[in-house]
């Protein structure tokens, strides 16, 4: 099938990386990284599972990639706001 080709996953990774450039929020980057890892794994011949298992692997790798990106890039200044007073207190 087409989903078992490593080149398909690498193309999906490239499309998601371009989408990340258009909407920079580290949303698509983790998924792009995981699709690239799966694509390279399929091209290397590590395994050739079916589509459901590939989607589970991509989802798990996306979570790991997102956590790694969050750890490396961190939280931007002003992204998290802690409220210490209520607007109705005045």
PDB file with SEQRES, HELIX, SHEET and CRYST1 records, atoms N, CA, C and O in Angstrom:
SEQRES   1 A   90  UNK UNK UNK UNK UNK UNK UNK UNK UNK UNK UNK UNK UNK          
SEQRES   2 A   90  UNK UNK UNK UNK UNK UNK UNK UNK UNK UNK UNK UNK UNK          
SEQRES   3 A   90  UNK UNK UNK UNK UNK UNK UNK UNK UNK UNK UNK UNK UNK          
SEQRES   4 A   90  UNK UNK UNK UNK UNK UNK UNK UNK UNK UNK UNK UNK UNK          
SEQRES   5 A   90  UNK UNK UNK UNK UNK UNK UNK UNK UNK UNK UNK UNK UNK          
SEQRES   6 A   90  UNK UNK UNK UNK UNK UNK UNK UNK UNK UNK UNK UNK UNK          
SEQRES   7 A   90  UNK UNK UNK UNK UNK UNK UNK UNK UNK UNK UNK UNK              
HELIX    1 AA1 UNK A    2  UNK A    4  5                                   3    
HELIX    2 AA2 UNK A    6  UNK A   22  1                                  17    
HELIX    3 AA3 UNK A   28  UNK A   44  1                                  17    
HELIX    4 AA4 UNK A   51  UNK A   73  1                                  23    
HELIX    5 AA5 UNK A   87  UNK A   89  5                                   3    
CRYST1    1.000    1.000    1.000  90.00  90.00  90.00 P 1           1          
ATOM      1  N   UNK A   1       0.835  -1.186   0.000  1.00  0.00           N  
ATOM      2  CA  UNK A   1       0.000   0.000   0.000  1.00  0.00           C  
ATOM      3  C   UNK A   1       0.880   1.251   0.000  1.00  0.00           C  
ATOM      4  O   UNK A   1       2.080   1.194   0.272  1.00  0.00           O  
ATOM      5  N   UNK A   2       0.261   2.350  -0.306  1.00  0.00           N  
ATOM      6  CA  UNK A   2       0.993   3.612  -0.376  1.00  0.00           C  
ATOM      7  C   UNK A   2       1.426   4.087   1.009  1.00  0.00           C  
ATOM      8  O   UNK A   2       2.438   4.779   1.128  1.00  0.00           O  
ATOM      9  N   UNK A   3       0.681   3.729   2.061  1.00  0.00           N  
ATOM     10  CA  UNK A   3       1.018   4.179   3.418  1.00  0.00           C  
ATOM     11  C   UNK A   3       2.217   3.452   3.991  1.00  0.00           C  
ATOM     12  O   UNK A   3       2.808   3.901   4.973  1.00  0.00           O  
ATOM     13  N   UNK A   4       2.576   2.340   3.388  1.00  0.00           N  
ATOM     14  CA  UNK A   4       3.719   1.578   3.875  1.00  0.00           C  
ATOM     15  C   UNK A   4       5.025   2.013   3.218  1.00  0.00           C  
ATOM     16  O   UNK A   4       6.080   1.437   3.484  1.00  0.00           O  
ATOM     17  N   UNK A   5       4.953   3.034   2.358  1.00  0.00           N  
ATOM     18  CA  UNK A   5       6.148   3.558   1.711  1.00  0.00           C  
ATOM     19  C   UNK A   5       6.752   4.664   2.575  1.00  0.00           C  
ATOM     20  O   UNK A   5       6.046   5.551   3.054  1.00  0.00           O  
ATOM     21  N   UNK A   6       8.044   4.597   2.763  1.00  0.00           N  
ATOM     22  CA  UNK A   6       8.720   5.623   3.550  1.00  0.00           C  
ATOM     23  C   UNK A   6       8.682   6.986   2.884  1.00  0.00           C  
ATOM     24  O   UNK A   6       8.669   8.014   3.561  1.00  0.00           O  
ATOM     25  N   UNK A   7       8.664   6.996   1.547  1.00  0.00           N  
ATOM     26  CA  UNK A   7       8.634   8.268   0.831  1.00  0.00           C  
ATOM     27  C   UNK A   7       7.333   9.019   1.066  1.00  0.00           C  
ATOM     28  O   UNK A   7       7.323  10.250   1.102  1.00  0.00           O  
ATOM     29  N   UNK A   8       6.247   8.295   1.226  1.00  0.00           N  
ATOM     30  CA  UNK A   8       4.963   8.948   1.514  1.00  0.00           C  
ATOM     31  C   UNK A   8       5.031   9.684   2.842  1.00  0.00           C  
ATOM     32  O   UNK A   8       4.560  10.816   2.952  1.00  0.00           O  
ATOM     33  N   UNK A   9       5.608   9.053   3.843  1.00  0.00           N  
ATOM     34  CA  UNK A   9       5.708   9.680   5.161  1.00  0.00           C  
ATOM     35  C   UNK A   9       6.667  10.857   5.142  1.00  0.00           C  
ATOM     36  O   UNK A   9       6.457  11.837   5.857  1.00  0.00           O  
ATOM     37  N   UNK A  10       7.723  10.773   4.330  1.00  0.00           N  
ATOM     38  CA  UNK A  10       8.644  11.905   4.221  1.00  0.00           C  
ATOM     39  C   UNK A  10       7.993  13.090   3.508  1.00  0.00           C  
ATOM     40  O   UNK A  10       8.259  14.241   3.855  1.00  0.00           O  
ATOM     41  N   UNK A  11       7.147  12.820   2.521  1.00  0.00           N  
ATOM     42  CA  UNK A  11       6.418  13.896   1.844  1.00  0.00           C  
ATOM     43  C   UNK A  11       5.427  14.535   2.808  1.00  0.00           C  
ATOM     44  O   UNK A  11       5.292  15.758   2.837  1.00  0.00           O  
ATOM     45  N   UNK A  12       4.737  13.724   3.595  1.00  0.00           N  
ATOM     46  CA  UNK A  12       3.815  14.265   4.604  1.00  0.00           C  
ATOM     47  C   UNK A  12       4.579  15.130   5.603  1.00  0.00           C  
ATOM     48  O   UNK A  12       4.095  16.186   6.010  1.00  0.00           O  
ATOM     49  N   UNK A  13       5.768  14.687   5.996  1.00  0.00           N  
ATOM     50  CA  UNK A  13       6.590  15.467   6.924  1.00  0.00           C  
ATOM     51  C   UNK A  13       6.984  16.806   6.310  1.00  0.00           C  
ATOM     52  O   UNK A  13       6.971  17.830   6.994  1.00  0.00           O  
ATOM     53  N   UNK A  14       7.333  16.806   5.028  1.00  0.00           N  
ATOM     54  CA  UNK A  14       7.710  18.057   4.368  1.00  0.00           C  
ATOM     55  C   UNK A  14       6.528  19.016   4.267  1.00  0.00           C  
ATOM     56  O   UNK A  14       6.687  20.221   4.462  1.00  0.00           O  
ATOM     57  N   UNK A  15       5.354  18.490   3.964  1.00  0.00           N  
ATOM     58  CA  UNK A  15       4.155  19.342   3.885  1.00  0.00           C  
ATOM     59  C   UNK A  15       3.834  19.933   5.258  1.00  0.00           C  
ATOM     60  O   UNK A  15       3.502  21.114   5.359  1.00  0.00           O  
ATOM     61  N   UNK A  16       3.929  19.134   6.301  1.00  0.00           N  
ATOM     62  CA  UNK A  16       3.674  19.637   7.651  1.00  0.00           C  
ATOM     63  C   UNK A  16       4.725  20.650   8.086  1.00  0.00           C  
ATOM     64  O   UNK A  16       4.412  21.593   8.814  1.00  0.00           O  
ATOM     65  N   UNK A  17       5.963  20.467   7.650  1.00  0.00           N  
ATOM     66  CA  UNK A  17       7.007  21.448   7.973  1.00  0.00           C  
ATOM     67  C   UNK A  17       6.728  22.779   7.289  1.00  0.00           C  
ATOM     68  O   UNK A  17       6.971  23.834   7.875  1.00  0.00           O  
ATOM     69  N   UNK A  18       6.226  22.748   6.068  1.00  0.00           N  
ATOM     70  CA  UNK A  18       5.844  23.991   5.377  1.00  0.00           C  
ATOM     71  C   UNK A  18       4.653  24.639   6.084  1.00  0.00           C  
ATOM     72  O   UNK A  18       4.611  25.861   6.227  1.00  0.00           O  
ATOM     73  N   UNK A  19       3.697  23.839   6.523  1.00  0.00           N  
ATOM     74  CA  UNK A  19       2.568  24.386   7.285  1.00  0.00           C  
ATOM     75  C   UNK A  19       3.039  25.036   8.585  1.00  0.00           C  
ATOM     76  O   UNK A  19       2.466  26.030   9.031  1.00  0.00           O  
ATOM     77  N   UNK A  20       4.077  24.475   9.186  1.00  0.00           N  
ATOM     78  CA  UNK A  20       4.623  25.062  10.407  1.00  0.00           C  
ATOM     79  C   UNK A  20       5.230  26.434  10.120  1.00  0.00           C  
ATOM     80  O   UNK A  20       5.170  27.326  10.966  1.00  0.00           O  
ATOM     81  N   UNK A  21       5.806  26.605   8.950  1.00  0.00           N  
ATOM     82  CA  UNK A  21       6.337  27.919   8.583  1.00  0.00           C  
ATOM     83  C   UNK A  21       5.225  28.942   8.411  1.00  0.00           C  
ATOM     84  O   UNK A  21       5.416  30.123   8.701  1.00  0.00           O  
ATOM     85  N   UNK A  22       4.067  28.496   7.942  1.00  0.00           N  
ATOM     86  CA  UNK A  22       2.944  29.407   7.739  1.00  0.00           C  
ATOM     87  C   UNK A  22       2.218  29.726   9.040  1.00  0.00           C  
ATOM     88  O   UNK A  22       1.673  30.820   9.190  1.00  0.00           O  
ATOM     89  N   UNK A  23       2.203  28.794   9.973  1.00  0.00           N  
ATOM     90  CA  UNK A  23       1.531  28.986  11.263  1.00  0.00           C  
ATOM     91  C   UNK A  23       2.492  28.582  12.371  1.00  0.00           C  
ATOM     92  O   UNK A  23       2.357  27.502  12.945  1.00  0.00           O  
ATOM     93  N   UNK A  24       3.473  29.450  12.679  1.00  0.00           N  
ATOM     94  CA  UNK A  24       4.502  29.049  13.648  1.00  0.00           C  
ATOM     95  C   UNK A  24       3.985  29.005  15.077  1.00  0.00           C  
ATOM     96  O   UNK A  24       3.887  30.033  15.747  1.00  0.00           O  
ATOM     97  N   UNK A  25       3.661  27.824  15.527  1.00  0.00           N  
ATOM     98  CA  UNK A  25       3.197  27.658  16.899  1.00  0.00           C  
ATOM     99  C   UNK A  25       3.650  26.316  17.454  1.00  0.00           C  
ATOM    100  O   UNK A  25       3.153  25.880  18.492  1.00  0.00           O  
ATOM    101  N   UNK A  26       4.569  25.666  16.792  1.00  0.00           N  
ATOM    102  CA  UNK A  26       5.067  24.346  17.164  1.00  0.00           C  
ATOM    103  C   UNK A  26       3.960  23.308  17.206  1.00  0.00           C  
ATOM    104  O   UNK A  26       4.049  22.321  17.936  1.00  0.00           O  
ATOM    105  N   UNK A  27       2.913  23.536  16.415  1.00  0.00           N  
ATOM    106  CA  UNK A  27       1.812  22.580  16.366  1.00  0.00           C  
ATOM    107  C   UNK A  27       2.138  21.469  15.378  1.00  0.00           C  
ATOM    108  O   UNK A  27       2.013  20.286  15.697  1.00  0.00           O  
ATOM    109  N   UNK A  28       2.554  21.854  14.188  1.00  0.00           N  
ATOM    110  CA  UNK A  28       2.809  20.873  13.136  1.00  0.00           C  
ATOM    111  C   UNK A  28       4.226  20.316  13.181  1.00  0.00           C  
ATOM    112  O   UNK A  28       4.500  19.287  12.563  1.00  0.00           O  
ATOM    113  N   UNK A  29       5.124  20.970  13.896  1.00  0.00           N  
ATOM    114  CA  UNK A  29       6.521  20.555  13.878  1.00  0.00           C  
ATOM    115  C   UNK A  29       6.728  19.195  14.540  1.00  0.00           C  
ATOM    116  O   UNK A  29       7.505  18.380  14.041  1.00  0.00           O  
ATOM    117  N   UNK A  30       6.054  18.943  15.641  1.00  0.00           N  
ATOM    118  CA  UNK A  30       6.175  17.643  16.302  1.00  0.00           C  
ATOM    119  C   UNK A  30       5.648  16.518  15.434  1.00  0.00           C  
ATOM    120  O   UNK A  30       6.237  15.438  15.386  1.00  0.00           O  
ATOM    121  N   UNK A  31       4.544  16.763  14.747  1.00  0.00           N  
ATOM    122  CA  UNK A  31       3.981  15.747  13.857  1.00  0.00           C  
ATOM    123  C   UNK A  31       4.891  15.547  12.658  1.00  0.00           C  
ATOM    124  O   UNK A  31       5.075  14.421  12.195  1.00  0.00           O  
ATOM    125  N   UNK A  32       5.468  16.647  12.146  1.00  0.00           N  
ATOM    126  CA  UNK A  32       6.388  16.532  11.015  1.00  0.00           C  
ATOM    127  C   UNK A  32       7.626  15.719  11.401  1.00  0.00           C  
ATOM    128  O   UNK A  32       8.092  14.882  10.628  1.00  0.00           O  
ATOM    129  N   UNK A  33       8.144  15.966  12.584  1.00  0.00           N  
ATOM    130  CA  UNK A  33       9.316  15.202  13.046  1.00  0.00           C  
ATOM    131  C   UNK A  33       8.970  13.726  13.166  1.00  0.00           C  
ATOM    132  O   UNK A  33       9.749  12.870  12.744  1.00  0.00           O  
ATOM    133  N   UNK A  34       7.814  13.420  13.735  1.00  0.00           N  
ATOM    134  CA  UNK A  34       7.439  12.007  13.898  1.00  0.00           C  
ATOM    135  C   UNK A  34       7.187  11.338  12.547  1.00  0.00           C  
ATOM    136  O   UNK A  34       7.537  10.172  12.368  1.00  0.00           O  
ATOM    137  N   UNK A  35       6.587  12.051  11.595  1.00  0.00           N  
ATOM    138  CA  UNK A  35       6.387  11.468  10.262  1.00  0.00           C  
ATOM    139  C   UNK A  35       7.726  11.222   9.573  1.00  0.00           C  
ATOM    140  O   UNK A  35       7.896  10.222   8.876  1.00  0.00           O  
ATOM    141  N   UNK A  36       8.678  12.137   9.771  1.00  0.00           N  
ATOM    142  CA  UNK A  36      10.005  11.947   9.180  1.00  0.00           C  
ATOM    143  C   UNK A  36      10.711  10.739   9.792  1.00  0.00           C  
ATOM    144  O   UNK A  36      11.363   9.975   9.080  1.00  0.00           O  
ATOM    145  N   UNK A  37      10.585  10.563  11.101  1.00  0.00           N  
ATOM    146  CA  UNK A  37      11.210   9.410  11.762  1.00  0.00           C  
ATOM    147  C   UNK A  37      10.582   8.109  11.264  1.00  0.00           C  
ATOM    148  O   UNK A  37      11.289   7.137  10.995  1.00  0.00           O  
ATOM    149  N   UNK A  38       9.252   8.092  11.142  1.00  0.00           N  
ATOM    150  CA  UNK A  38       8.574   6.895  10.637  1.00  0.00           C  
ATOM    151  C   UNK A  38       8.981   6.630   9.190  1.00  0.00           C  
ATOM    152  O   UNK A  38       9.229   5.484   8.815  1.00  0.00           O  
ATOM    153  N   UNK A  39       9.050   7.684   8.376  1.00  0.00           N  
ATOM    154  CA  UNK A  39       9.460   7.515   6.983  1.00  0.00           C  
ATOM    155  C   UNK A  39      10.868   6.971   6.856  1.00  0.00           C  
ATOM    156  O   UNK A  39      11.120   6.074   6.051  1.00  0.00           O  
ATOM    157  N   UNK A  40      11.789   7.507   7.645  1.00  0.00           N  
ATOM    158  CA  UNK A  40      13.164   7.007   7.605  1.00  0.00           C  
ATOM    159  C   UNK A  40      13.245   5.575   8.125  1.00  0.00           C  
ATOM    160  O   UNK A  40      14.037   4.775   7.627  1.00  0.00           O  
ATOM    161  N   UNK A  41      12.425   5.254   9.125  1.00  0.00           N  
ATOM    162  CA  UNK A  41      12.389   3.880   9.623  1.00  0.00           C  
ATOM    163  C   UNK A  41      11.874   2.908   8.587  1.00  0.00           C  
ATOM    164  O   UNK A  41      12.392   1.798   8.457  1.00  0.00           O  
ATOM    165  N   UNK A  42      10.844   3.324   7.840  1.00  0.00           N  
ATOM    166  CA  UNK A  42      10.324   2.447   6.791  1.00  0.00           C  
ATOM    167  C   UNK A  42      11.326   2.291   5.653  1.00  0.00           C  
ATOM    168  O   UNK A  42      11.465   1.203   5.094  1.00  0.00           O  
ATOM    169  N   UNK A  43      12.026   3.376   5.306  1.00  0.00           N  
ATOM    170  CA  UNK A  43      13.035   3.269   4.247  1.00  0.00           C  
ATOM    171  C   UNK A  43      14.219   2.412   4.674  1.00  0.00           C  
ATOM    172  O   UNK A  43      14.831   1.733   3.849  1.00  0.00           O  
ATOM    173  N   UNK A  44      14.539   2.444   5.964  1.00  0.00           N  
ATOM    174  CA  UNK A  44      15.638   1.620   6.467  1.00  0.00           C  
ATOM    175  C   UNK A  44      15.234   0.157   6.602  1.00  0.00           C  
ATOM    176  O   UNK A  44      16.091  -0.708   6.784  1.00  0.00           O  
ATOM    177  N   UNK A  45      13.953  -0.122   6.515  1.00  0.00           N  
ATOM    178  CA  UNK A  45      13.484  -1.499   6.585  1.00  0.00           C  
ATOM    179  C   UNK A  45      13.349  -2.031   7.994  1.00  0.00           C  
ATOM    180  O   UNK A  45      13.421  -3.241   8.212  1.00  0.00           O  
ATOM    181  N   UNK A  46      13.153  -1.138   8.958  1.00  0.00           N  
ATOM    182  CA  UNK A  46      13.025  -1.579  10.353  1.00  0.00           C  
ATOM    183  C   UNK A  46      11.787  -2.447  10.526  1.00  0.00           C  
ATOM    184  O   UNK A  46      11.854  -3.530  11.109  1.00  0.00           O  
ATOM    185  N   UNK A  47      10.656  -1.967  10.017  1.00  0.00           N  
ATOM    186  CA  UNK A  47       9.411  -2.729  10.100  1.00  0.00           C  
ATOM    187  C   UNK A  47       8.463  -2.217   9.037  1.00  0.00           C  
ATOM    188  O   UNK A  47       8.643  -1.116   8.516  1.00  0.00           O  
ATOM    189  N   UNK A  48       7.467  -2.999   8.715  1.00  0.00           N  
ATOM    190  CA  UNK A  48       6.461  -2.580   7.746  1.00  0.00           C  
ATOM    191  C   UNK A  48       5.074  -2.964   8.252  1.00  0.00           C  
ATOM    192  O   UNK A  48       4.416  -3.831   7.676  1.00  0.00           O  
ATOM    193  N   UNK A  49       4.627  -2.309   9.343  1.00  0.00           N  
ATOM    194  CA  UNK A  49       3.314  -2.642   9.893  1.00  0.00           C  
ATOM    195  C   UNK A  49       2.196  -2.015   9.062  1.00  0.00           C  
ATOM    196  O   UNK A  49       2.451  -1.278   8.111  1.00  0.00           O  
ATOM    197  N   UNK A  50       0.979  -2.314   9.430  1.00  0.00           N  
ATOM    198  CA  UNK A  50      -0.162  -1.751   8.737  1.00  0.00           C  
ATOM    199  C   UNK A  50      -0.412  -0.305   9.146  1.00  0.00           C  
ATOM    200  O   UNK A  50       0.267   0.234  10.020  1.00  0.00           O  
ATOM    201  N   UNK A  51      -1.389   0.308   8.504  1.00  0.00           N  
ATOM    202  CA  UNK A  51      -1.696   1.719   8.742  1.00  0.00           C  
ATOM    203  C   UNK A  51      -2.108   2.011  10.184  1.00  0.00           C  
ATOM    204  O   UNK A  51      -1.636   3.004  10.739  1.00  0.00           O  
ATOM    205  N   UNK A  52      -2.958   1.206  10.825  1.00  0.00           N  
ATOM    206  CA  UNK A  52      -3.334   1.537  12.210  1.00  0.00           C  
ATOM    207  C   UNK A  52      -2.142   1.595  13.159  1.00  0.00           C  
ATOM    208  O   UNK A  52      -2.060   2.495  13.995  1.00  0.00           O  
ATOM    209  N   UNK A  53      -1.232   0.658  13.039  1.00  0.00           N  
ATOM    210  CA  UNK A  53      -0.063   0.667  13.905  1.00  0.00           C  
ATOM    211  C   UNK A  53       0.866   1.836  13.575  1.00  0.00           C  
ATOM    212  O   UNK A  53       1.473   2.417  14.474  1.00  0.00           O  
ATOM    213  N   UNK A  54       0.978   2.183  12.295  1.00  0.00           N  
ATOM    214  CA  UNK A  54       1.786   3.340  11.906  1.00  0.00           C  
ATOM    215  C   UNK A  54       1.212   4.630  12.496  1.00  0.00           C  
ATOM    216  O   UNK A  54       1.965   5.494  12.947  1.00  0.00           O  
ATOM    217  N   UNK A  55      -0.102   4.762  12.495  1.00  0.00           N  
ATOM    218  CA  UNK A  55      -0.728   5.957  13.067  1.00  0.00           C  
ATOM    219  C   UNK A  55      -0.505   6.039  14.576  1.00  0.00           C  
ATOM    220  O   UNK A  55      -0.311   7.127  15.119  1.00  0.00           O  
ATOM    221  N   UNK A  56      -0.532   4.900  15.246  1.00  0.00           N  
ATOM    222  CA  UNK A  56      -0.252   4.885  16.690  1.00  0.00           C  
ATOM    223  C   UNK A  56       1.191   5.281  16.951  1.00  0.00           C  
ATOM    224  O   UNK A  56       1.472   6.034  17.883  1.00  0.00           O  
ATOM    225  N   UNK A  57       2.103   4.778  16.135  1.00  0.00           N  
ATOM    226  CA  UNK A  57       3.524   5.129  16.295  1.00  0.00           C  
ATOM    227  C   UNK A  57       3.727   6.619  16.042  1.00  0.00           C  
ATOM    228  O   UNK A  57       4.458   7.277  16.782  1.00  0.00           O  
ATOM    229  N   UNK A  58       3.086   7.160  15.001  1.00  0.00           N  
ATOM    230  CA  UNK A  58       3.202   8.592  14.708  1.00  0.00           C  
ATOM    231  C   UNK A  58       2.633   9.414  15.862  1.00  0.00           C  
ATOM    232  O   UNK A  58       3.211  10.434  16.237  1.00  0.00           O  
ATOM    233  N   UNK A  59       1.519   8.986  16.421  1.00  0.00           N  
ATOM    234  CA  UNK A  59       0.928   9.723  17.547  1.00  0.00           C  
ATOM    235  C   UNK A  59       1.844   9.702  18.763  1.00  0.00           C  
ATOM    236  O   UNK A  59       2.026  10.726  19.420  1.00  0.00           O  
ATOM    237  N   UNK A  60       2.415   8.557  19.062  1.00  0.00           N  
ATOM    238  CA  UNK A  60       3.312   8.465  20.215  1.00  0.00           C  
ATOM    239  C   UNK A  60       4.583   9.284  19.997  1.00  0.00           C  
ATOM    240  O   UNK A  60       5.036   9.988  20.899  1.00  0.00           O  
ATOM    241  N   UNK A  61       5.151   9.189  18.807  1.00  0.00           N  
ATOM    242  CA  UNK A  61       6.345   9.976  18.506  1.00  0.00           C  
ATOM    243  C   UNK A  61       6.051  11.472  18.477  1.00  0.00           C  
ATOM    244  O   UNK A  61       6.914  12.280  18.823  1.00  0.00           O  
ATOM    245  N   UNK A  62       4.843  11.846  18.068  1.00  0.00           N  
ATOM    246  CA  UNK A  62       4.465  13.261  18.077  1.00  0.00           C  
ATOM    247  C   UNK A  62       4.433  13.809  19.494  1.00  0.00           C  
ATOM    248  O   UNK A  62       4.877  14.929  19.745  1.00  0.00           O  
ATOM    249  N   UNK A  63       3.911  13.020  20.412  1.00  0.00           N  
ATOM    250  CA  UNK A  63       3.903  13.444  21.812  1.00  0.00           C  
ATOM    251  C   UNK A  63       5.304  13.602  22.371  1.00  0.00           C  
ATOM    252  O   UNK A  63       5.593  14.561  23.086  1.00  0.00           O  
ATOM    253  N   UNK A  64       6.171  12.657  22.042  1.00  0.00           N  
ATOM    254  CA  UNK A  64       7.560  12.733  22.502  1.00  0.00           C  
ATOM    255  C   UNK A  64       8.259  13.939  21.874  1.00  0.00           C  
ATOM    256  O   UNK A  64       8.991  14.658  22.554  1.00  0.00           O  
ATOM    257  N   UNK A  65       8.035  14.159  20.582  1.00  0.00           N  
ATOM    258  CA  UNK A  65       8.657  15.296  19.897  1.00  0.00           C  
ATOM    259  C   UNK A  65       8.142  16.612  20.462  1.00  0.00           C  
ATOM    260  O   UNK A  65       8.915  17.555  20.630  1.00  0.00           O  
ATOM    261  N   UNK A  66       6.839  16.691  20.761  1.00  0.00           N  
ATOM    262  CA  UNK A  66       6.286  17.916  21.334  1.00  0.00           C  
ATOM    263  C   UNK A  66       6.895  18.195  22.702  1.00  0.00           C  
ATOM    264  O   UNK A  66       7.244  19.336  23.005  1.00  0.00           O  
ATOM    265  N   UNK A  67       7.023  17.161  23.530  1.00  0.00           N  
ATOM    266  CA  UNK A  67       7.641  17.347  24.842  1.00  0.00           C  
ATOM    267  C   UNK A  67       9.099  17.777  24.713  1.00  0.00           C  
ATOM    268  O   UNK A  67       9.566  18.626  25.472  1.00  0.00           O  
ATOM    269  N   UNK A  68       9.817  17.197  23.759  1.00  0.00           N  
ATOM    270  CA  UNK A  68      11.217  17.586  23.547  1.00  0.00           C  
ATOM    271  C   UNK A  68      11.320  19.026  23.055  1.00  0.00           C  
ATOM    272  O   UNK A  68      12.190  19.775  23.499  1.00  0.00           O  
ATOM    273  N   UNK A  69      10.431  19.413  22.137  1.00  0.00           N  
ATOM    274  CA  UNK A  69      10.434  20.801  21.657  1.00  0.00           C  
ATOM    275  C   UNK A  69      10.083  21.768  22.781  1.00  0.00           C  
ATOM    276  O   UNK A  69      10.674  22.842  22.893  1.00  0.00           O  
ATOM    277  N   UNK A  70       9.135  21.387  23.596  1.00  0.00           N  
ATOM    278  CA  UNK A  70       8.747  22.236  24.721  1.00  0.00           C  
ATOM    279  C   UNK A  70       9.906  22.398  25.695  1.00  0.00           C  
ATOM    280  O   UNK A  70      10.094  23.464  26.282  1.00  0.00           O  
ATOM    281  N   UNK A  71      10.679  21.331  25.861  1.00  0.00           N  
ATOM    282  CA  UNK A  71      11.824  21.360  26.771  1.00  0.00           C  
ATOM    283  C   UNK A  71      12.954  22.226  26.198  1.00  0.00           C  
ATOM    284  O   UNK A  71      13.586  22.996  26.922  1.00  0.00           O  
ATOM    285  N   UNK A  72      13.198  22.087  24.888  1.00  0.00           N  
ATOM    286  CA  UNK A  72      14.292  22.819  24.248  1.00  0.00           C  
ATOM    287  C   UNK A  72      13.928  24.281  24.029  1.00  0.00           C  
ATOM    288  O   UNK A  72      14.699  25.176  24.376  1.00  0.00           O  
ATOM    289  N   UNK A  73      12.760  24.523  23.455  1.00  0.00           N  
ATOM    290  CA  UNK A  73      12.356  25.889  23.122  1.00  0.00           C  
ATOM    291  C   UNK A  73      11.834  26.608  24.355  1.00  0.00           C  
ATOM    292  O   UNK A  73      12.111  27.791  24.555  1.00  0.00           O  
ATOM    293  N   UNK A  74      11.092  25.906  25.167  1.00  0.00           N  
ATOM    294  CA  UNK A  74      10.566  26.490  26.393  1.00  0.00           C  
ATOM    295  C   UNK A  74       9.311  27.307  26.168  1.00  0.00           C  
ATOM    296  O   UNK A  74       8.718  27.294  25.088  1.00  0.00           O  
ATOM    297  N   UNK A  75       8.925  28.009  27.203  1.00  0.00           N  
ATOM    298  CA  UNK A  75       7.746  28.856  27.169  1.00  0.00           C  
ATOM    299  C   UNK A  75       8.205  30.278  26.881  1.00  0.00           C  
ATOM    300  O   UNK A  75       9.128  30.782  27.520  1.00  0.00           O  
ATOM    301  N   UNK A  76       7.558  30.918  25.920  1.00  0.00           N  
ATOM    302  CA  UNK A  76       7.903  32.302  25.601  1.00  0.00           C  
ATOM    303  C   UNK A  76       7.469  33.225  26.725  1.00  0.00           C  
ATOM    304  O   UNK A  76       6.509  32.938  27.441  1.00  0.00           O  
ATOM    305  N   UNK A  77       8.178  34.328  26.876  1.00  0.00           N  
ATOM    306  CA  UNK A  77       7.831  35.311  27.898  1.00  0.00           C  
ATOM    307  C   UNK A  77       6.459  35.894  27.580  1.00  0.00           C  
ATOM    308  O   UNK A  77       6.225  36.376  26.472  1.00  0.00           O  
ATOM    309  N   UNK A  78       5.573  35.848  28.534  1.00  0.00           N  
ATOM    310  CA  UNK A  78       4.225  36.364  28.341  1.00  0.00           C  
ATOM    311  C   UNK A  78       3.237  35.340  27.827  1.00  0.00           C  
ATOM    312  O   UNK A  78       2.051  35.645  27.701  1.00  0.00           O  
ATOM    313  N   UNK A  79       3.693  34.127  27.524  1.00  0.00           N  
ATOM    314  CA  UNK A  79       2.788  33.099  27.020  1.00  0.00           C  
ATOM    315  C   UNK A  79       1.873  32.587  28.127  1.00  0.00           C  
ATOM    316  O   UNK A  79       0.690  32.335  27.897  1.00  0.00           O  
ATOM    317  N   UNK A  80       2.420  32.435  29.315  1.00  0.00           N  
ATOM    318  CA  UNK A  80       1.631  31.980  30.449  1.00  0.00           C  
ATOM    319  C   UNK A  80       1.426  33.172  31.368  1.00  0.00           C  
ATOM    320  O   UNK A  80       2.386  33.802  31.813  1.00  0.00           O  
ATOM    321  N   UNK A  81       0.179  33.470  31.644  1.00  0.00           N  
ATOM    322  CA  UNK A  81      -0.126  34.603  32.500  1.00  0.00           C  
ATOM    323  C   UNK A  81      -0.818  34.106  33.759  1.00  0.00           C  
ATOM    324  O   UNK A  81      -1.819  33.393  33.693  1.00  0.00           O  
ATOM    325  N   UNK A  82      -0.281  34.486  34.889  1.00  0.00           N  
ATOM    326  CA  UNK A  82      -0.849  34.092  36.172  1.00  0.00           C  
ATOM    327  C   UNK A  82      -1.582  35.309  36.741  1.00  0.00           C  
ATOM    328  O   UNK A  82      -0.997  36.374  36.935  1.00  0.00           O  
ATOM    329  N   UNK A  83      -2.850  35.124  36.996  1.00  0.00           N  
ATOM    330  CA  UNK A  83      -3.667  36.209  37.537  1.00  0.00           C  
ATOM    331  C   UNK A  83      -3.541  36.204  39.057  1.00  0.00           C  
ATOM    332  O   UNK A  83      -3.780  35.184  39.702  1.00  0.00           O  
ATOM    333  N   UNK A  84      -3.161  37.357  39.629  1.00  0.00           N  
ATOM    334  CA  UNK A  84      -3.033  37.436  41.064  1.00  0.00           C  
ATOM    335  C   UNK A  84      -4.111  38.312  41.690  1.00  0.00           C  
ATOM    336  O   UNK A  84      -4.207  38.387  42.915  1.00  0.00           O  
ATOM    337  N   UNK A  85      -4.921  38.974  40.875  1.00  0.00           N  
ATOM    338  CA  UNK A  85      -6.059  39.730  41.408  1.00  0.00           C  
ATOM    339  C   UNK A  85      -7.225  39.612  40.459  1.00  0.00           C  
ATOM    340  O   UNK A  85      -7.052  39.388  39.261  1.00  0.00           O  
ATOM    341  N   UNK A  86      -8.399  39.763  40.997  1.00  0.00           N  
ATOM    342  CA  UNK A  86      -9.612  39.639  40.221  1.00  0.00           C  
ATOM    343  C   UNK A  86     -10.035  41.002  39.701  1.00  0.00           C  
ATOM    344  O   UNK A  86      -9.835  42.011  40.377  1.00  0.00           O  
ATOM    345  N   UNK A  87     -10.611  41.043  38.521  1.00  0.00           N  
ATOM    346  CA  UNK A  87     -11.055  42.305  37.933  1.00  0.00           C  
ATOM    347  C   UNK A  87     -12.208  42.909  38.732  1.00  0.00           C  
ATOM    348  O   UNK A  87     -12.430  44.119  38.686  1.00  0.00           O  
ATOM    349  N   UNK A  88     -12.938  42.072  39.459  1.00  0.00           N  
ATOM    350  CA  UNK A  88     -14.073  42.554  40.233  1.00  0.00           C  
ATOM    351  C   UNK A  88     -13.692  43.036  41.629  1.00  0.00           C  
ATOM    352  O   UNK A  88     -14.566  43.452  42.390  1.00  0.00           O  
ATOM    353  N   UNK A  89     -12.416  42.992  41.980  1.00  0.00           N  
ATOM    354  CA  UNK A  89     -11.984  43.427  43.305  1.00  0.00           C  
ATOM    355  C   UNK A  89     -11.987  44.934  43.465  1.00  0.00           C  
ATOM    356  O   UNK A  89     -12.018  45.418  44.596  1.00  0.00           O  
ATOM    357  N   UNK A  90     -11.955  45.691  42.389  1.00  0.00           N  
ATOM    358  CA  UNK A  90     -11.904  47.150  42.480  1.00  0.00           C  
ATOM    359  C   UNK A  90     -13.221  47.742  42.893  1.00  0.00           C  
ATOM    360  O   UNK A  90     -13.338  48.962  43.015  1.00  0.00           O  
TER     361      UNK A  90                                                      
END                                                                             
